[in-house]
Amino acid sequence: MDDKRLLPVVIVSGLHSDARREVVEELLNATPQSVVLHHDLSTAGRGTVHRTVRNASGEISSGEAPLVNDCACCALREDLIPELERLSADGTTRMAVLELWDSVEPRAMAEVIAAHGADLAEVTGVITAVDPALVLPYLVNGDDLSEVGLAAAASDRRTVGDTWARQLEYASVIALIESGGARGEDLALIEQLHPTARRVATGSGELTRLAVAGFDVEAAGAGQHPASALLPQEAERSGVSTMVWRRHRPFHPQRLYDALEGLTCSAARSRGRFWLADRPDTLLSWDAAGGALCVESTGPWLASLPEAAWEMVPPVRRAAAALDWHPEHGDRCQHLVFVSPGLDREALIALLESCLLTDGEYEAGREAWKNLPAAFDSLLDPVH
């Protein structure tokens, strides 16, 4: 039996670079024979990604990885597994800390390790490093990453706000550095954005233990997928609100489209799943931060599949569908969550309700719904 020890890998991410470095140094100094692996994507303009490996004493090695398809993040993925293989084979590395460059999202790297390096390394923790005073300014920042020099590829269309939100919401641990400008509102916002994450202060002695406590990559991915996302529940603290809005009646496509700007700007962060009357079989995802909204088709609703296909659907997806099940519509639902300081709940609910089908439109039935304006075609079926 092969009892080869898997190399523990701790992923540290975050756009707050000073906070990230503080977390990395704490892990490095607290764990003998640990190393930090970092790929600097800022060198992508020269056609390469710069890699460094260091321990508590200093740099051990460095090198360059060429871009893959003009994508710095792709180069990181290609270079990561060989580096982890080398660290695993040397027999002396006790823990590898993967310090991600500013805009790299931890989910992609965790899934690369799980898919291609499972025989040599395991992700034991995903930490997002946070300066609490900067959470809201970053979350509401609608600048494209390319505008601030943080794009991972020429085709990278992400914004600062949505990238930061995903970094925060995927982590198993949120590491909070000491911040003189932090307020109760900031801490409440962090808590409501990701209620199930462990929140620890740097220097508390807890970080190293939690870094190796274990991480389920498959479950974390399911928790982010629109069909089965572990969305926050209702909350209210220190002026920050989480509002959960659930309905089974479909949206009128044109009225929802006309309301998109108002809905997107009503909260610092909103996400979830929804359905349109003219696309009854399509599960649509809602992902908004910083005034920017991404709407995508993420496949069929479970109710639109033949029952014989249900066994091929992951159990977590079936469980999520059961929670939203409706006698007529199955799992088709509006399940949207809005998180923000100063949230105007009444105005937001009124706007959302105005986008649903009226009684008359609803009673006209599905054949009539197909003739409603296809307002979302430009977003969901763009012409290339």
LUMVEX-753327 format. One record per residue (C-alpha): residue in one letter; residue number from 1; x, y, z. Coordinates in steps of 0.5 Angstrom, whole numbers, plus 2048, in hexadecimal, padded with zeros to 3 digits. Example, Ala and Ser with C-alpha at 12.3 -4.5 7.8 and 13.67 -1.06 7.14 Angstrom:
2
<kolvo code="A" pos="1" px="819" py="7F7" pz="810"/>
<kolvo code="S" pos="2" px="81B" py="7FE" pz="80E"/>
# end
This chain:
384
<kolvo code="M" pos="1" px="800" py="800" pz="800"/>
<kolvo code="D" pos="2" px="803" py="807" pz="7FE"/>
<kolvo code="D" pos="3" px="803" py="80B" pz="805"/>
<kolvo code="K" pos="4" px="806" py="811" pz="801"/>
<kolvo code="R" pos="5" px="805" py="817" pz="805"/>
<kolvo code="L" pos="6" px="801" py="81D" pz="802"/>
<kolvo code="L" pos="7" px="804" py="824" pz="802"/>
<kolvo code="P" pos="8" px="800" py="828" pz="806"/>
<kolvo code="V" pos="9" px="7FE" py="82F" pz="801"/>
<kolvo code="V" pos="10" px="7FB" py="835" pz="805"/>
<kolvo code="I" pos="11" px="7F9" py="83A" pz="800"/>
<kolvo code="V" pos="12" px="7F9" py="841" pz="802"/>
<kolvo code="S" pos="13" px="7F5" py="846" pz="7FD"/>
<kolvo code="G" pos="14" px="7F3" py="84D" pz="7FD"/>
<kolvo code="L" pos="15" px="7F3" py="854" pz="7FA"/>
<kolvo code="H" pos="16" px="7F5" py="857" pz="800"/>
<kolvo code="S" pos="17" px="7FD" py="856" pz="7FF"/>
<kolvo code="D" pos="18" px="800" py="858" pz="805"/>
<kolvo code="A" pos="19" px="7FB" py="854" pz="809"/>
<kolvo code="R" pos="20" px="7FC" py="84E" pz="805"/>
<kolvo code="R" pos="21" px="804" py="84F" pz="806"/>
<kolvo code="E" pos="22" px="803" py="84F" pz="80E"/>
<kolvo code="V" pos="23" px="7FF" py="849" pz="80E"/>
<kolvo code="V" pos="24" px="804" py="845" pz="80A"/>
<kolvo code="E" pos="25" px="80A" py="847" pz="80E"/>
<kolvo code="E" pos="26" px="806" py="845" pz="814"/>
<kolvo code="L" pos="27" px="805" py="83E" pz="811"/>
<kolvo code="L" pos="28" px="80C" py="83E" pz="80F"/>
<kolvo code="N" pos="29" px="80F" py="840" pz="816"/>
<kolvo code="A" pos="30" px="80A" py="83B" pz="81A"/>
<kolvo code="T" pos="31" px="80C" py="835" pz="816"/>
<kolvo code="P" pos="32" px="813" py="832" pz="815"/>
<kolvo code="Q" pos="33" px="815" py="82F" pz="80E"/>
<kolvo code="S" pos="34" px="80F" py="833" pz="80B"/>
<kolvo code="V" pos="35" px="810" py="837" pz="804"/>
<kolvo code="V" pos="36" px="80C" py="83C" pz="801"/>
<kolvo code="L" pos="37" px="80B" py="83B" pz="7F9"/>
<kolvo code="H" pos="38" px="809" py="842" pz="7F5"/>
<kolvo code="H" pos="39" px="808" py="843" pz="7EE"/>
<kolvo code="D" pos="40" px="808" py="84B" pz="7EC"/>
<kolvo code="L" pos="41" px="804" py="84C" pz="7E7"/>
<kolvo code="S" pos="42" px="806" py="854" pz="7E6"/>
<kolvo code="T" pos="43" px="80B" py="851" pz="7E1"/>
<kolvo code="A" pos="44" px="806" py="84F" pz="7DC"/>
<kolvo code="G" pos="45" px="807" py="855" pz="7D8"/>
<kolvo code="R" pos="46" px="80E" py="852" pz="7D7"/>
<kolvo code="G" pos="47" px="80B" py="84B" pz="7D5"/>
<kolvo code="T" pos="48" px="80D" py="847" pz="7DB"/>
<kolvo code="V" pos="49" px="80B" py="846" pz="7E2"/>
<kolvo code="H" pos="50" px="810" py="847" pz="7E7"/>
<kolvo code="R" pos="51" px="810" py="841" pz="7ED"/>
<kolvo code="T" pos="52" px="814" py="841" pz="7F3"/>
<kolvo code="V" pos="53" px="814" py="83C" pz="7F9"/>
<kolvo code="R" pos="54" px="817" py="83E" pz="800"/>
<kolvo code="N" pos="55" px="817" py="83C" pz="807"/>
<kolvo code="A" pos="56" px="818" py="840" pz="80D"/>
<kolvo code="S" pos="57" px="81F" py="841" pz="80C"/>
<kolvo code="G" pos="58" px="81E" py="844" pz="805"/>
<kolvo code="E" pos="59" px="81D" py="842" pz="7FD"/>
<kolvo code="I" pos="60" px="81F" py="83B" pz="7FC"/>
<kolvo code="S" pos="61" px="81E" py="83B" pz="7F4"/>
<kolvo code="S" pos="62" px="81B" py="83F" pz="7EF"/>
<kolvo code="G" pos="63" px="819" py="83E" pz="7E7"/>
<kolvo code="E" pos="64" px="814" py="841" pz="7E2"/>
<kolvo code="A" pos="65" px="80E" py="83D" pz="7DF"/>
<kolvo code="P" pos="66" px="80C" py="83F" pz="7D8"/>
<kolvo code="L" pos="67" px="805" py="842" pz="7D6"/>
<kolvo code="V" pos="68" px="800" py="83D" pz="7D4"/>
<kolvo code="N" pos="69" px="7FB" py="83F" pz="7CF"/>
<kolvo code="D" pos="70" px="7FD" py="847" pz="7D1"/>
<kolvo code="C" pos="71" px="7FA" py="845" pz="7D8"/>
<kolvo code="A" pos="72" px="7FF" py="846" pz="7DE"/>
<kolvo code="C" pos="73" px="7FA" py="842" pz="7E2"/>
<kolvo code="C" pos="74" px="7FA" py="83C" pz="7DD"/>
<kolvo code="A" pos="75" px="802" py="83C" pz="7DE"/>
<kolvo code="L" pos="76" px="801" py="83C" pz="7E6"/>
<kolvo code="R" pos="77" px="7FD" py="836" pz="7E5"/>
<kolvo code="E" pos="78" px="801" py="832" pz="7E0"/>
<kolvo code="D" pos="79" px="807" py="834" pz="7E5"/>
<kolvo code="L" pos="80" px="804" py="832" pz="7EC"/>
<kolvo code="I" pos="81" px="804" py="82B" pz="7EB"/>
<kolvo code="P" pos="82" px="80B" py="82A" pz="7E9"/>
<kolvo code="E" pos="83" px="80D" py="82E" pz="7EF"/>
<kolvo code="L" pos="84" px="809" py="82B" pz="7F4"/>
<kolvo code="E" pos="85" px="80C" py="824" pz="7F1"/>
<kolvo code="R" pos="86" px="813" py="826" pz="7F3"/>
<kolvo code="L" pos="87" px="811" py="829" pz="7FA"/>
<kolvo code="S" pos="88" px="80E" py="822" pz="7FB"/>
<kolvo code="A" pos="89" px="813" py="81E" pz="7F9"/>
<kolvo code="D" pos="90" px="819" py="821" pz="7FD"/>
<kolvo code="G" pos="91" px="816" py="81E" pz="803"/>
<kolvo code="T" pos="92" px="818" py="824" pz="807"/>
<kolvo code="T" pos="93" px="812" py="829" pz="806"/>
<kolvo code="R" pos="94" px="80D" py="829" pz="80C"/>
<kolvo code="M" pos="95" px="808" py="82E" pz="809"/>
<kolvo code="A" pos="96" px="807" py="832" pz="802"/>
<kolvo code="V" pos="97" px="804" py="838" pz="803"/>
<kolvo code="L" pos="98" px="801" py="83B" pz="7FC"/>
<kolvo code="E" pos="99" px="801" py="842" pz="7FC"/>
<kolvo code="L" pos="100" px="7FD" py="844" pz="7F6"/>
<kolvo code="W" pos="101" px="7FE" py="84B" pz="7F2"/>
<kolvo code="D" pos="102" px="7F9" py="850" pz="7F4"/>
<kolvo code="S" pos="103" px="7F3" py="84F" pz="7EF"/>
<kolvo code="V" pos="104" px="7F4" py="847" pz="7EF"/>
<kolvo code="E" pos="105" px="7EE" py="843" pz="7F1"/>
<kolvo code="P" pos="106" px="7EF" py="83E" pz="7F6"/>
<kolvo code="R" pos="107" px="7EA" py="839" pz="7F3"/>
<kolvo code="A" pos="108" px="7ED" py="838" pz="7ED"/>
<kolvo code="M" pos="109" px="7F4" py="836" pz="7F0"/>
<kolvo code="A" pos="110" px="7F1" py="832" pz="7F5"/>
<kolvo code="E" pos="111" px="7ED" py="82E" pz="7F0"/>
<kolvo code="V" pos="112" px="7F4" py="82D" pz="7EC"/>
<kolvo code="I" pos="113" px="7F7" py="82A" pz="7F2"/>
<kolvo code="A" pos="114" px="7F1" py="825" pz="7F3"/>
<kolvo code="A" pos="115" px="7F1" py="823" pz="7EB"/>
<kolvo code="H" pos="116" px="7F8" py="823" pz="7EA"/>
<kolvo code="G" pos="117" px="7FC" py="822" pz="7F0"/>
<kolvo code="A" pos="118" px="7F8" py="81E" pz="7F4"/>
<kolvo code="D" pos="119" px="7FD" py="818" pz="7F5"/>
<kolvo code="L" pos="120" px="802" py="81D" pz="7F7"/>
<kolvo code="A" pos="121" px="7FF" py="823" pz="7FB"/>
<kolvo code="E" pos="122" px="7F9" py="825" pz="7FF"/>
<kolvo code="V" pos="123" px="7F5" py="82C" pz="800"/>
<kolvo code="T" pos="124" px="7F5" py="82C" pz="808"/>
<kolvo code="G" pos="125" px="7F2" py="833" pz="808"/>
<kolvo code="V" pos="126" px="7F0" py="839" pz="804"/>
<kolvo code="I" pos="127" px="7F1" py="840" pz="807"/>
<kolvo code="T" pos="128" px="7EF" py="847" pz="805"/>
<kolvo code="A" pos="129" px="7F3" py="84C" pz="808"/>
<kolvo code="V" pos="130" px="7EF" py="852" pz="80A"/>
<kolvo code="D" pos="131" px="7F0" py="859" pz="80C"/>
<kolvo code="P" pos="132" px="7E9" py="85B" pz="80F"/>
<kolvo code="A" pos="133" px="7EA" py="862" pz="80D"/>
<kolvo code="L" pos="134" px="7EA" py="861" pz="806"/>
<kolvo code="V" pos="135" px="7E5" py="85B" pz="805"/>
<kolvo code="L" pos="136" px="7DF" py="860" pz="803"/>
<kolvo code="P" pos="137" px="7E4" py="865" pz="7FF"/>
<kolvo code="Y" pos="138" px="7E6" py="85F" pz="7FB"/>
<kolvo code="L" pos="139" px="7DF" py="85B" pz="7FB"/>
<kolvo code="V" pos="140" px="7DC" py="862" pz="7F7"/>
<kolvo code="N" pos="141" px="7E2" py="863" pz="7F3"/>
<kolvo code="G" pos="142" px="7DF" py="862" pz="7EC"/>
<kolvo code="D" pos="143" px="7E6" py="863" pz="7E8"/>
<kolvo code="D" pos="144" px="7E8" py="85E" pz="7E3"/>
<kolvo code="L" pos="145" px="7EE" py="85A" pz="7E5"/>
<kolvo code="S" pos="146" px="7F1" py="85C" pz="7DF"/>
<kolvo code="E" pos="147" px="7F0" py="863" pz="7E1"/>
<kolvo code="V" pos="148" px="7F4" py="862" pz="7E7"/>
<kolvo code="G" pos="149" px="7FA" py="85E" pz="7E4"/>
<kolvo code="L" pos="150" px="7F7" py="857" pz="7E8"/>
<kolvo code="A" pos="151" px="7F4" py="854" pz="7E2"/>
<kolvo code="A" pos="152" px="7F7" py="84C" pz="7E1"/>
<kolvo code="A" pos="153" px="7F6" py="84C" pz="7D9"/>
<kolvo code="A" pos="154" px="7F4" py="851" pz="7D4"/>
<kolvo code="S" pos="155" px="7ED" py="84E" pz="7D4"/>
<kolvo code="D" pos="156" px="7EC" py="84F" pz="7DB"/>
<kolvo code="R" pos="157" px="7E6" py="853" pz="7DC"/>
<kolvo code="R" pos="158" px="7E5" py="852" pz="7E4"/>
<kolvo code="T" pos="159" px="7E4" py="858" pz="7E8"/>
<kolvo code="V" pos="160" px="7E8" py="85A" pz="7EF"/>
<kolvo code="G" pos="161" px="7E1" py="859" pz="7F3"/>
<kolvo code="D" pos="162" px="7DF" py="852" pz="7F0"/>
<kolvo code="T" pos="163" px="7E6" py="84F" pz="7F0"/>
<kolvo code="W" pos="164" px="7E6" py="851" pz="7F8"/>
<kolvo code="A" pos="165" px="7E0" py="84F" pz="7F9"/>
<kolvo code="R" pos="166" px="7E1" py="848" pz="7F7"/>
<kolvo code="Q" pos="167" px="7E8" py="848" pz="7FA"/>
<kolvo code="L" pos="168" px="7E5" py="849" pz="801"/>
<kolvo code="E" pos="169" px="7DF" py="844" pz="800"/>
<kolvo code="Y" pos="170" px="7E3" py="83E" pz="7FE"/>
<kolvo code="A" pos="171" px="7E8" py="83E" pz="804"/>
<kolvo code="S" pos="172" px="7E7" py="839" pz="80A"/>
<kolvo code="V" pos="173" px="7EB" py="83E" pz="80E"/>
<kolvo code="I" pos="174" px="7EA" py="846" pz="80E"/>
<kolvo code="A" pos="175" px="7F1" py="849" pz="811"/>
<kolvo code="L" pos="176" px="7F0" py="850" pz="814"/>
<kolvo code="I" pos="177" px="7F6" py="854" pz="815"/>
<kolvo code="E" pos="178" px="7F6" py="85A" pz="81A"/>
<kolvo code="S" pos="179" px="7F3" py="860" pz="816"/>
<kolvo code="G" pos="180" px="7F2" py="867" pz="81A"/>
<kolvo code="G" pos="181" px="7ED" py="869" pz="815"/>
<kolvo code="A" pos="182" px="7E8" py="863" pz="816"/>
<kolvo code="R" pos="183" px="7E1" py="864" pz="819"/>
<kolvo code="G" pos="184" px="7DC" py="85F" pz="81B"/>
<kolvo code="E" pos="185" px="7D8" py="860" pz="814"/>
<kolvo code="D" pos="186" px="7DE" py="85D" pz="811"/>
<kolvo code="L" pos="187" px="7DF" py="857" pz="815"/>
<kolvo code="A" pos="188" px="7D7" py="856" pz="814"/>
<kolvo code="L" pos="189" px="7D8" py="857" pz="80D"/>
<kolvo code="I" pos="190" px="7DD" py="851" pz="80D"/>
<kolvo code="E" pos="191" px="7D9" py="84D" pz="811"/>
<kolvo code="Q" pos="192" px="7D3" py="84E" pz="80D"/>
<kolvo code="L" pos="193" px="7D6" py="84D" pz="806"/>
<kolvo code="H" pos="194" px="7D9" py="846" pz="809"/>
<kolvo code="P" pos="195" px="7D6" py="844" pz="80F"/>
<kolvo code="T" pos="196" px="7D9" py="83C" pz="80F"/>
<kolvo code="A" pos="197" px="7E0" py="83E" pz="80F"/>
<kolvo code="R" pos="198" px="7E4" py="83E" pz="815"/>
<kolvo code="R" pos="199" px="7E7" py="846" pz="816"/>
<kolvo code="V" pos="200" px="7ED" py="846" pz="81A"/>
<kolvo code="A" pos="201" px="7F2" py="84C" pz="81C"/>
<kolvo code="T" pos="202" px="7F9" py="84B" pz="81A"/>
<kolvo code="G" pos="203" px="7FE" py="84A" pz="81F"/>
<kolvo code="S" pos="204" px="7F8" py="847" pz="823"/>
<kolvo code="G" pos="205" px="7FC" py="840" pz="823"/>
<kolvo code="E" pos="206" px="7F6" py="83D" pz="81F"/>
<kolvo code="L" pos="207" px="7F8" py="83E" pz="818"/>
<kolvo code="T" pos="208" px="7FD" py="838" pz="817"/>
<kolvo code="R" pos="209" px="7F8" py="833" pz="81B"/>
<kolvo code="L" pos="210" px="7F2" py="835" pz="816"/>
<kolvo code="A" pos="211" px="7F7" py="835" pz="810"/>
<kolvo code="V" pos="212" px="7F8" py="82E" pz="810"/>
<kolvo code="A" pos="213" px="7F1" py="82C" pz="813"/>
<kolvo code="G" pos="214" px="7EF" py="829" pz="80C"/>
<kolvo code="F" pos="215" px="7EB" py="82C" pz="806"/>
<kolvo code="D" pos="216" px="7E6" py="828" pz="802"/>
<kolvo code="V" pos="217" px="7E7" py="82B" pz="7FB"/>
<kolvo code="E" pos="218" px="7E1" py="827" pz="7F8"/>
<kolvo code="A" pos="219" px="7DC" py="82A" pz="7FD"/>
<kolvo code="A" pos="220" px="7DF" py="831" pz="7FD"/>
<kolvo code="G" pos="221" px="7DE" py="831" pz="7F5"/>
<kolvo code="A" pos="222" px="7D7" py="82F" pz="7F6"/>
<kolvo code="G" pos="223" px="7D6" py="834" pz="7FB"/>
<kolvo code="Q" pos="224" px="7D7" py="839" pz="7F6"/>
<kolvo code="H" pos="225" px="7D3" py="836" pz="7F0"/>
<kolvo code="P" pos="226" px="7CD" py="83A" pz="7EF"/>
<kolvo code="A" pos="227" px="7C9" py="834" pz="7EF"/>
<kolvo code="S" pos="228" px="7CB" py="832" pz="7F6"/>
<kolvo code="A" pos="229" px="7CE" py="838" pz="7F9"/>
<kolvo code="L" pos="230" px="7CE" py="839" pz="800"/>
<kolvo code="L" pos="231" px="7CB" py="840" pz="800"/>
<kolvo code="P" pos="232" px="7CB" py="844" pz="807"/>
<kolvo code="Q" pos="233" px="7C5" py="844" pz="80B"/>
<kolvo code="E" pos="234" px="7C1" py="84A" pz="80E"/>
<kolvo code="A" pos="235" px="7C6" py="84F" pz="812"/>
<kolvo code="E" pos="236" px="7C6" py="856" pz="815"/>
<kolvo code="R" pos="237" px="7CC" py="859" pz="819"/>
<kolvo code="S" pos="238" px="7D0" py="85F" pz="81A"/>
<kolvo code="G" pos="239" px="7CC" py="862" pz="814"/>
<kolvo code="V" pos="240" px="7CD" py="85D" pz="80F"/>
<kolvo code="S" pos="241" px="7C7" py="858" pz="80D"/>
<kolvo code="T" pos="242" px="7C7" py="852" pz="809"/>
<kolvo code="M" pos="243" px="7C0" py="851" pz="805"/>
<kolvo code="V" pos="244" px="7BE" py="84B" pz="802"/>
<kolvo code="W" pos="245" px="7B8" py="84B" pz="7FD"/>
<kolvo code="R" pos="246" px="7B5" py="845" pz="7FB"/>
<kolvo code="R" pos="247" px="7AF" py="844" pz="7F6"/>
<kolvo code="H" pos="248" px="7AD" py="83F" pz="7F1"/>
<kolvo code="R" pos="249" px="7A9" py="843" pz="7EC"/>
<kolvo code="P" pos="250" px="7AE" py="844" pz="7E6"/>
<kolvo code="F" pos="251" px="7B0" py="84B" pz="7E4"/>
<kolvo code="H" pos="252" px="7AE" py="84F" pz="7DE"/>
<kolvo code="P" pos="253" px="7B4" py="850" pz="7DA"/>
<kolvo code="Q" pos="254" px="7B3" py="857" pz="7D8"/>
<kolvo code="R" pos="255" px="7B1" py="85A" pz="7DF"/>
<kolvo code="L" pos="256" px="7B7" py="856" pz="7E2"/>
<kolvo code="Y" pos="257" px="7BC" py="858" pz="7DD"/>
<kolvo code="D" pos="258" px="7BA" py="860" pz="7DD"/>
<kolvo code="A" pos="259" px="7BB" py="85F" pz="7E5"/>
<kolvo code="L" pos="260" px="7C2" py="85C" pz="7E5"/>
<kolvo code="E" pos="261" px="7C5" py="862" pz="7E6"/>
<kolvo code="G" pos="262" px="7C1" py="864" pz="7EC"/>
<kolvo code="L" pos="263" px="7C2" py="85D" pz="7EF"/>
<kolvo code="T" pos="264" px="7C9" py="85D" pz="7EE"/>
<kolvo code="C" pos="265" px="7CA" py="863" pz="7F1"/>
<kolvo code="S" pos="266" px="7C6" py="862" pz="7F7"/>
<kolvo code="A" pos="267" px="7CB" py="85E" pz="7FB"/>
<kolvo code="A" pos="268" px="7D2" py="85D" pz="7FB"/>
<kolvo code="R" pos="269" px="7D2" py="856" pz="7FA"/>
<kolvo code="S" pos="270" px="7CC" py="851" pz="7F7"/>
<kolvo code="R" pos="271" px="7CC" py="84A" pz="7F4"/>
<kolvo code="G" pos="272" px="7C7" py="844" pz="7F3"/>
<kolvo code="R" pos="273" px="7C3" py="841" pz="7EE"/>
<kolvo code="F" pos="274" px="7BD" py="843" pz="7EA"/>
<kolvo code="W" pos="275" px="7B8" py="841" pz="7E4"/>
<kolvo code="L" pos="276" px="7B5" py="845" pz="7DF"/>
<kolvo code="A" pos="277" px="7AE" py="843" pz="7DC"/>
<kolvo code="D" pos="278" px="7B1" py="843" pz="7D5"/>
<kolvo code="R" pos="279" px="7B6" py="83E" pz="7D7"/>
<kolvo code="P" pos="280" px="7B3" py="839" pz="7DC"/>
<kolvo code="D" pos="281" px="7B8" py="834" pz="7DB"/>
<kolvo code="T" pos="282" px="7BE" py="838" pz="7DC"/>
<kolvo code="L" pos="283" px="7C1" py="839" pz="7E3"/>
<kolvo code="L" pos="284" px="7C4" py="840" pz="7E3"/>
<kolvo code="S" pos="285" px="7CA" py="842" pz="7E8"/>
<kolvo code="W" pos="286" px="7CA" py="849" pz="7EB"/>
<kolvo code="D" pos="287" px="7D1" py="84C" pz="7ED"/>
<kolvo code="A" pos="288" px="7D2" py="853" pz="7EF"/>
<kolvo code="A" pos="289" px="7D7" py="858" pz="7F2"/>
<kolvo code="G" pos="290" px="7D9" py="85F" pz="7F1"/>
<kolvo code="G" pos="291" px="7D3" py="861" pz="7ED"/>
<kolvo code="A" pos="292" px="7D5" py="85B" pz="7E8"/>
<kolvo code="L" pos="293" px="7D1" py="856" pz="7E6"/>
<kolvo code="C" pos="294" px="7D2" py="84F" pz="7E3"/>
<kolvo code="V" pos="295" px="7CC" py="84B" pz="7E1"/>
<kolvo code="E" pos="296" px="7CE" py="844" pz="7DE"/>
<kolvo code="S" pos="297" px="7CA" py="83E" pz="7DC"/>
<kolvo code="T" pos="298" px="7CC" py="838" pz="7E0"/>
<kolvo code="G" pos="299" px="7C8" py="832" pz="7DD"/>
<kolvo code="P" pos="300" px="7C1" py="82F" pz="7DE"/>
<kolvo code="W" pos="301" px="7BD" py="82F" pz="7E5"/>
<kolvo code="L" pos="302" px="7BD" py="828" pz="7E8"/>
<kolvo code="A" pos="303" px="7B5" py="829" pz="7E6"/>
<kolvo code="S" pos="304" px="7B6" py="829" pz="7DF"/>
<kolvo code="L" pos="305" px="7BA" py="823" pz="7DF"/>
<kolvo code="P" pos="306" px="7B7" py="81C" pz="7DE"/>
<kolvo code="E" pos="307" px="7B7" py="818" pz="7E4"/>
<kolvo code="A" pos="308" px="7BC" py="813" pz="7E2"/>
<kolvo code="A" pos="309" px="7C1" py="818" pz="7E1"/>
<kolvo code="W" pos="310" px="7C1" py="81A" pz="7E9"/>
<kolvo code="E" pos="311" px="7C5" py="815" pz="7EB"/>
<kolvo code="M" pos="312" px="7CB" py="818" pz="7E7"/>
<kolvo code="V" pos="313" px="7CA" py="81F" pz="7EB"/>
<kolvo code="P" pos="314" px="7CE" py="820" pz="7F1"/>
<kolvo code="P" pos="315" px="7CB" py="81E" pz="7F8"/>
<kolvo code="V" pos="316" px="7CC" py="826" pz="7FA"/>
<kolvo code="R" pos="317" px="7C8" py="828" pz="7F4"/>
<kolvo code="R" pos="318" px="7C2" py="824" pz="7F5"/>
<kolvo code="A" pos="319" px="7C2" py="826" pz="7FC"/>
<kolvo code="A" pos="320" px="7C2" py="82D" pz="7FA"/>
<kolvo code="A" pos="321" px="7BD" py="82C" pz="7F5"/>
<kolvo code="A" pos="322" px="7B9" py="828" pz="7FB"/>
<kolvo code="L" pos="323" px="7B9" py="82F" pz="7FF"/>
<kolvo code="D" pos="324" px="7B6" py="833" pz="7FA"/>
<kolvo code="W" pos="325" px="7B1" py="82E" pz="7F7"/>
<kolvo code="H" pos="326" px="7AA" py="830" pz="7F5"/>
<kolvo code="P" pos="327" px="7A4" py="82C" pz="7F3"/>
<kolvo code="E" pos="328" px="7A4" py="82F" pz="7EC"/>
<kolvo code="H" pos="329" px="7AB" py="832" pz="7EA"/>
<kolvo code="G" pos="330" px="7AF" py="82D" pz="7EE"/>
<kolvo code="D" pos="331" px="7B6" py="830" pz="7F0"/>
<kolvo code="R" pos="332" px="7B5" py="836" pz="7EB"/>
<kolvo code="C" pos="333" px="7B5" py="83C" pz="7F0"/>
<kolvo code="Q" pos="334" px="7B8" py="843" pz="7F1"/>
<kolvo code="H" pos="335" px="7BD" py="843" pz="7F6"/>
<kolvo code="L" pos="336" px="7C1" py="849" pz="7F7"/>
<kolvo code="V" pos="337" px="7C5" py="84C" pz="7FD"/>
<kolvo code="F" pos="338" px="7C7" py="853" pz="7FE"/>
<kolvo code="V" pos="339" px="7CC" py="855" pz="803"/>
<kolvo code="S" pos="340" px="7CE" py="85C" pz="804"/>
<kolvo code="P" pos="341" px="7CF" py="862" pz="809"/>
<kolvo code="G" pos="342" px="7C8" py="866" pz="809"/>
<kolvo code="L" pos="343" px="7C4" py="862" pz="805"/>
<kolvo code="D" pos="344" px="7BD" py="864" pz="803"/>
<kolvo code="R" pos="345" px="7B9" py="85E" pz="804"/>
<kolvo code="E" pos="346" px="7B2" py="861" pz="803"/>
<kolvo code="A" pos="347" px="7B5" py="864" pz="7FC"/>
<kolvo code="L" pos="348" px="7B9" py="85E" pz="7FA"/>
<kolvo code="I" pos="349" px="7B3" py="859" pz="7FB"/>
<kolvo code="A" pos="350" px="7AE" py="85E" pz="7F8"/>
<kolvo code="L" pos="351" px="7B3" py="85E" pz="7F1"/>
<kolvo code="L" pos="352" px="7B4" py="857" pz="7F1"/>
<kolvo code="E" pos="353" px="7AC" py="855" pz="7F2"/>
<kolvo code="S" pos="354" px="7AB" py="85A" pz="7EC"/>
<kolvo code="C" pos="355" px="7AF" py="856" pz="7E8"/>
<kolvo code="L" pos="356" px="7AB" py="84F" pz="7E9"/>
<kolvo code="L" pos="357" px="7A5" py="84D" pz="7E4"/>
<kolvo code="T" pos="358" px="79F" py="851" pz="7E6"/>
<kolvo code="D" pos="359" px="799" py="84C" pz="7E8"/>
<kolvo code="G" pos="360" px="796" py="84D" pz="7E1"/>
<kolvo code="E" pos="361" px="79D" py="84B" pz="7DD"/>
<kolvo code="Y" pos="362" px="79E" py="845" pz="7E2"/>
<kolvo code="E" pos="363" px="797" py="842" pz="7E1"/>
<kolvo code="A" pos="364" px="798" py="843" pz="7D9"/>
<kolvo code="G" pos="365" px="79D" py="83D" pz="7DA"/>
<kolvo code="R" pos="366" px="7A3" py="83B" pz="7D7"/>
<kolvo code="E" pos="367" px="7A1" py="83B" pz="7CF"/>
<kolvo code="A" pos="368" px="7A0" py="842" pz="7D0"/>
<kolvo code="W" pos="369" px="7A6" py="843" pz="7D4"/>
<kolvo code="K" pos="370" px="7AA" py="841" pz="7CE"/>
<kolvo code="N" pos="371" px="7A8" py="847" pz="7CB"/>
<kolvo code="L" pos="372" px="7AA" py="84C" pz="7D0"/>
<kolvo code="P" pos="373" px="7B0" py="851" pz="7CE"/>
<kolvo code="A" pos="374" px="7B7" py="84D" pz="7CE"/>
<kolvo code="A" pos="375" px="7BA" py="853" pz="7D1"/>
<kolvo code="F" pos="376" px="7C0" py="84F" pz="7D4"/>
<kolvo code="D" pos="377" px="7C2" py="84C" pz="7CD"/>
<kolvo code="S" pos="378" px="7C8" py="851" pz="7CD"/>
<kolvo code="L" pos="379" px="7CA" py="84F" pz="7D3"/>
<kolvo code="L" pos="380" px="7C9" py="847" pz="7D3"/>
<kolvo code="D" pos="381" px="7CA" py="846" pz="7CB"/>
<kolvo code="P" pos="382" px="7CF" py="84B" pz="7C9"/>
<kolvo code="V" pos="383" px="7D1" py="84C" pz="7C2"/>
<kolvo code="H" pos="384" px="7D8" py="84A" pz="7C1"/>
# end
